[in-house]
Amino acid sequence: MNALPDLDWTAITQSLDAHGNAVAPALLTPAQCTALADAYADTDRYRSRIVMARHGFGRGEYKYFSYPLPPLLQDLRVALYARLAPIANRWIQQLGAAVRYPADHTEFLQRCHDAGQRRPTPLILEYGPGDYNCLHQDLYGEHVFPLQVAVLLSRPGADFTGGEFVMTETSSREQIAQVLPLQQGDALIFTVNQRPVPGVRGWRKTAMRHGVSALRSGRRHTLGLIFHDAT
């Protein structure tokens, strides 16, 4: 995979600015989704397995990929970062921070690695009946890229029921919750931590968290692409 599918980046950017999230439909094909989900049991490609209940994260489990990443994931991570870096730089400037994100993902990863964040963060999550993911933020260290991507690998209504992606937005003025339905292969691009929101006196910060509601039946797999690495 040398390029992203033909996506409407104008609409994606507008949705990110307005809501802190955007759906990129059919980022992966059904065959690619099935291959990734079927490989969940292949322990050789992962660096660690996390059982959520042991850490108070919810129920279910996930596995972090090892370096080198599978070619599909590596290509996606690099190509998506290149598209999202200009949005991230605009957001961080609106929030008044001095940090800037390089155009090239390799350069940003070197910044992470120089600061001791060397462990890869792309992951696959697996949920069964009754499993869920508590609201959280994927920060992992000092260097945080403000956007990340989740791709639904399973078929809602066929492979599983329930298990909706949930986001909350909290500011000093209000709290908002969103339920974001996805189809197999759809990618949700969303805020990791904070995003800028226009106010009467300029830009203000609002905090975002994400999670997954409880599955009612079946099994659900999701690919997560986080652009910063972990300590």
HELIX and SHEET records of a PDB file:
HELIX    1   1 TRP A    9  HIS A   19  1                                  11    
HELIX    2   2 PRO A   30  ASP A   38  1                                   9    
HELIX    3   3 ALA A   39  ALA A   41  5                                   3    
HELIX    4   4 THR A   43  ARG A   45  5                                   3    
HELIX    5   5 MET A   52  HIS A   55  1                                   4    
HELIX    6   6 PRO A   71  GLN A   94  1                                  24    
HELIX    7   7 HIS A  105  ASP A  114  1                                  10    
SHEET    1   A 7 ASN A  21  ALA A  24  0                                        
SHEET    2   A 7 ALA A 187  THR A 191 -1                                        
SHEET    3   A 7 LEU A 147  LEU A 152 -1                                        
SHEET    4   A 7 ARG A 220  ILE A 226 -1                                        
SHEET    5   A 7 LEU A 123  TYR A 127 -1                                        
SHEET    6   A 7 GLU A  61  PHE A  65 -1                                        
SHEET    7   A 7 TYR A  46  VAL A  51 -1                                        
SHEET    1   B 5 GLY A  58  ARG A  59  0                                        
SHEET    2   B 5 TYR A 132  HIS A 136 -1                                        
SHEET    3   B 5 GLY A 202  VAL A 212 -1                                        
SHEET    4   B 5 PHE A 165  THR A 170 -1                                        
SHEET    5   B 5 GLN A 175  LEU A 180 -1                                        
SHEET    1   C 4 GLY A  58  ARG A  59  0                                        
SHEET    2   C 4 TYR A 132  HIS A 136 -1                                        
SHEET    3   C 4 GLY A 202  VAL A 212 -1                                        
SHEET    4   C 4 GLN A 194  GLY A 199 -1                                        
SHEET    1   D 2 PHE A 160  GLY A 162  0                                        
SHEET    2   D 2 LEU A 215  GLY A 218 -1                                        
END                                                                             
